[in-house]
Amino acid sequence: MGYQHQVQFRDFKEEQYIHSLFQLTLSPGNACEAVAYAGSLTSDQRSQFLEMANSHHVVLRALQPILQQATLAGNTELAAWVATVIEKENARIGTAVRYLHEICAEVEAAGCPVTVMKSLDHWPDLGNDLDLYSSADIRRVGGVLKEKFNARMEPRSWGDRLAGKWNFAIPGLPESVEFHLQRLGQTGEHTRLAQRFITRRVEKEISGMKFYVPAPEERIVVATLQRMYRHFYFRVCDIVNNTALVESGELDYFELRRATESAGIWEGAATFLVIVSDYVRRYRGYNLNLPINVSETAPFGGEKIRIRERFLRVPIMPEGARLFTREITHAALHGDLPATLRLNLLPPLAVAAAVAYKLTGSDKGVW
């Protein structure tokens, strides 16, 4: 563990669960320690471990190595438990993906271009909601969902309204369907950047079904916006997904820098990639092959990450605040008044969310 960007943990139980998830997903061939740990858990602890894997969107990727090694070792009890969980999760994902394909087909047929964001990046896992982006307006998209799927629009928070985000509940589909329309970013500040999610989308085939997904550069963009400028925390899947993306060789760093510099988030994108690389170094023993300008641009890396409240937390002060300040300064200096005004609403919104969480235990009505 002697490397420059040292990852530190605080809570032992969270540390052990997340440490095991990283071993199983980043280095499954050398995960004997994690498999033995999973085998030693009590029934209640297994439920907690599974809940953690679900929160980090790596249920299948974490449990498959356990199933393989438990089967080889003749641990029939552990293998049976894992096999049952995998079967149930596959059934859930199969239903969700079929609905997702139908939703995309109907929305496209109505003349509304749609791109699946984030959800399919976890494959063979799937998140707890279905995220989509469209350049169409809510009347057209909402009309299709209501007419074809009997969808119900969920109440919107202040943050949802700023971000241009709508959530729909569809009968028979446990997952929420989340549409981002014409805008991206915590306050909906990115409109030109959002257009790239339609103009540069690519096709991806899942279980014989074809979907439009963001180009590799936009996958980094949306992950950066979500992790470095909105939630300020990472899931295990963020590390695993983007490790695979970087190592695929498909990422055009020149195009990524061009897009993110024009949006004022290049430093955030570089930091996101360096954090991913730091976790790869911990669990695989090598660095990702990132361009030197990425490493030099990132103001911090994995040494700042702490486990707290189930996730890998990015410090809001001062690191997150500095990234936000650079984004809003960029918008102001480039004369983007709408984005500047929207971004100026974020600090009071964050304060309101913190107060709501302290009083009620939830910030849902705000964010």
ABEGO torsion letter per residue (X at the ends): XBBABBBBBABAAAAAAAAAAAAAAABAAAAAAAAAAAAABBAAAAAAAAAAAAAAGAAAAAAAAAAAAAAAAGBAAAAAAAAAAAAAAAAAAAAAAAAAAAAAAAAAAAGBBBBBBGAAAAOABBBABBBBBBABBAAAAAAAAAAAAGBBBBBBBAAAAAAGBBBBBBBGBABBBBBBBGBBEAAGABAAAAAAAAAABBBBBBGGBBBBBBBAAAAAAAAAAAAAAAAGBBBAAAAAAAAAAAAAGABBAAAAAAAAAAAGAAAAAAAAAAAAAAAAAAAAGBBBBBBAAAAAABABBAAABBBBGGBBBBBAOAAAAAAAAAAAAAAAAAGBAAAAAAAAAAAAAAAAAAAAAAAAGBAAAAX
